Every structure is written in C-alpha cells, then in structure tokens.
Amino acid sequence: MPKINLTFLGTSSAIPTDSRNHISIFMNYKDENILIDCGEGTQRQIRKAKINPCSITRILITHFHGDHVFGLPGLFQTLALNSYSKTLHIYGPKGTKKFINKIFKTFIGVRAIKMQVSEVSGKFLKTKDFEITALSLNHDTPCNGYLFEEKNKLRIDRTKLAKLQIPNIPELAKLTQKKNIKYQNKTINYKDITYLEKGKKISFILDTGLCNNIKKLTKNSNLAIIESTFLEESGNGEKLAKEYKHLTAKQAGKIAKQNNVKQLILTHISQRYEKNPELLLNEAKLVFPNTKLANDFDTLEI
C-alpha cells in the first residue's frame, strides 16, 4: 500500500503560543495533498515545512471558529499570486459556501482561483483509491469530523506465485482485478493466489464534546487524531470540557480504547498547558498507552 504522510502544521487551540500555531494538518497520499483546517499563520507553517502550497488539492474544514479558518484568506491570495492552476476542492459543514463567499467580499485584493465548494455530510468523496466521510460533531457551531479510508486492495501472494513457477508476466495484473488467467494451458484462479490487504483508516476529531458520531468516525482507525483541550484530572477540566463542548485528554484516551484505535495523537492543545503538555499525554496514556502528543512540524508516515 502507498504511504500516508502527515505533517502537523499547527497544534494549538484558540490562542497560539510560542511553540504552537493555530490548528492545521497536511496529509499526502499518492497525488493528493489534503489540508485539514487552516488556522491563522498556516501558510507560513507550510513554507517552513518545505511544502509547496500550490500542491494542495483539497481542504477539509471542520468548522468556522477563527483558530481553524483565519488562514484561508491569505492562503487563497498566495495561491492566486502563484498562478494556482488546479481546481481547489473545499469541503465543510453547513454554511461553508456562504463563508467562502464572504472571504472574497470582505478582503480587498483577494484574487479568485478556481474552486469547488461543497457542504458535506456522510460519505462525500469516492476515488479509486480512497473515500472520505464527514459526520457532524457536538460543538457550538456546525462542525464536522472526518474519516479518511483507503480502499482494500487485492495483492498477489509472491510465495504462492513462486511455488507455481509462474514468472512475472503482464497478465498477473488481472489477478488483482478478480480475474482468472491462463498460464501454460492451466487456469490460475485469482482466489488461490491473492490475499486482501486492508486499507488504512485515519480519523480527524478536532473540536467536539462527547457524541455518538465520534465512535462512528474512529471505529477501527489505524490512527485517530483527537483534540484534547482540557486536563480532566486538574480542577474543573471535565466541567469546562462539557461547557465549551471540547474533550479532555482522558476522554480522548477512552475513545481510542473503546473503538479499537491502533494509535492516538493528541492535538488542539490549550495555552494553559504550554509549559507542561506532558500532563495531557500522561493522562491519556493511563487509559490508552499508544498515545502521542502532536507538536508543530511533527511528521508521521502510516
């Protein structure tokens, strides 16, 4: 399977800090470069990460709080000034079209680029290689979580191929298309020589209180990227999370454990933990050991 590469461009919550920019994640898969949210300063983070902004093919917007979208006007301007030649596909919750239109009406000098804006819910994108699903989350404004699912692939078992003494002939490709082939007057059944390689799943839960759709998005994910704005074991962290419709690190750990997640990444870190973010990490790891805390410019290959 091709590798999925992630770059954490920003990992803060509402207020950026010396070490954390507003939230944004860059995901590369084959010829797709997908930006998840675009907080203030994201395009500078893109440059510092040595990413070409004109390589971006799609943007997934979770919701319209400033720390998730204030970077869009500047990014649009940069793309226009660099002669962005593709059609930029933008997806988001209800209200996305109105919001994007207001950007071009509000900011003087923001030049237009070719774009297609869609308000999405459910499985909204299907390609030959992957699918993306959006489900609404529990926040104080329309908000989506996203699930990226790589499609399962039939692979040829090279050990069985060698035992049958079949050379590397062009017809082998048909086996992965569920087609039988003939070799030296013998029929080779694709079922006898192939196996199913399951595609990888990555879920993005960036702003939300507890809700049922979190389970649907994270179930059996290879990687779940989940906000952890509050520390539950510190004063009134759980109360604040419920009030502001966010999650604690402990809740993020429980979500990962209960939904058979392989690895958990914590992000959307509040400025209150700037000096001791390991408190969030330790709280989540008590529940779900395979947890990491994202920092700006961290990269991950899946």
VENWOKA-V289160 format. One line per field, one symbol per residue. psi: psi as a letter, one per 40 degrees, with the letter a starting at -180 (. if undefined). burial: # if it has 24 or more other C-alpha atoms within 12 Angstrom, else .. A space follows every 50 residues. Layout:
BEGIN
psi = ???
burial = ???
END
This chain:
BEGIN
psi = iiihhhhhdieibdhiadehiihihhhhhbehhhhhigihedddddddef hhdeehdihhhdafideeeeeddddddddddefheihhhhiaaheddddd ddddddhhehiiihihhhhihahehhaediihihiiigieihhiiihhhh iihhihhddddddefhigideddddeefhiihhfehhhhddeeiihhhii hhihgdhiihideddddehfhdhhhhigdihdfhbfdddddddefaiidd ddddddddffidihhhafhideedefeedddddddddgdgiihhiheiih h.
burial = ...##############..##########..###############.... #.############################...#...#######.#..## ..#.......###.#.######.##....##########..######### ...###.........#.....#..##....#......#.#.###....## ###########.####################....##..##..###### #######.#############.##..#.#######..#.#########.# .#
END
